[in-house]
Amino acid sequence: MMSQVLSCDWGSTSFRLRLVNVEEEIVVAETNEGKGIAAVHEDWLNSNLPLDQKFSFYKKILLDNMTESGINSLQGIPVFISGMA
């Protein structure tokens, strides 16, 4: 059984990220500070980056939010992304 999972609910107007210890049923790290996907999409459009860099653009935002929450590695941790992402 996995001991931790990362849950990301990236809705239109909000961003919620939680690292959950499933064995102890506790939230280990959490943030609600990120931009919703609508604002991130606007940032993407304004970036003028080529389409082949879109995935990397969104991935960087997710990784930055993880780092700010104290999550430094996803080694062996499943990631569940829901919402409008």
Buried (B, 14 or more C-beta within 10 A) or exposed (E): EEEBBBBBBBBEEBBBBBBBEEEEEEEBBBBEEBBBBEBBBEEBEEEEEEEEEEEEBBEEBBEEBBEEBEBEEEEEBEEEEEBBB
